[in-house]
Amino acid sequence: MPKQIVTSDHAYRSPLPFAQATVAGGFMFVCSVGCDRDGRFAVGDARAQTQACLDNIRALIEAAGGSMRDVVKCTVYVTGREHWQPMNEVFFANFTEEPPHRVSCIVAGLGSPECLVEIDATAYLGPDRSAA
């Protein structure tokens, strides 16, 4: 099955050789940490980091011709129980209609010590849709 890499200048791009997002078989796979597109974390602010994750994911899905309504599953990682409610408030504010299936985990840490939130999303773009 062919795959297509999706990129956007409106989303954070890791200095590591990760694809920003990948489309295969009509599905888009995208993951983002809680930093803005310039790589800056809102230190200690789970709300801002959750919004940054979702903004990065949105930019990449839109670059592929989709929308946040196409997100079918998310896995959310937070680094402490104190970040749970702030993350939930922002997450559900971004998915007001038909929220995706979600798995959530509290983890001991993420790639950067400043990172409080990471979101992995899968969107279904359909069999005839590919990256723009």
Secondary structure, DSSP 8 states (H G I E B T S, - for coil): --EEEE--TTS---SSS--SEEEETTEEEEEEESB-TTS-B-TT-HHHHHHHHHHHHHHHHHHTT--GGGEEEEEEEESSGGGHHHHHHHHHHH--SS--EEEEEE-S--SSTT--EEEEEEEE--TT----
